Amino acid sequence: MRHRCKAATSAEYAIGTIAAAAFGAVLYTVVTGDSIVSALTNIIDKALKTPVK
């Protein structure tokens, strides 16, 4: 019985690791997309050009 618990736990960690890797890949694709990069660039440019009062 104890051996089954270890195997189940290992399988759960493996599934969690795969899910985290897939989420990271999707997030990387979204963040490095052209629209996101240009939007962030515009925000940074606007912030740097804003006069300080």
SULWO-V248077 format. One line per field, one symbol per residue. ss: DSSP state (H for helix, E for strand, - for the rest). phi: phi as a letter, one per 30 degrees, with the letter a starting at -180 (. if undefined). psi: psi as a letter, one per 30 degrees, with the letter a starting at -180 (. if undefined). A space follows every 10 residues. Layout:
ss = ???
phi = ???
psi = ???
//
This chain:
ss = -HHHHHHHHH HHHHHHHHHH HHHHHHHHHH H--HHHHHHH HHHHHHHHH- ---
phi = .ddddddddd dddddddddd dddddddddd dddedddddd ddddddddcd dcc
psi = eeeeeeeeee eeeeeeeeee eeeeeeeeee egleeeeeee eeeeeeeffk kk.
//
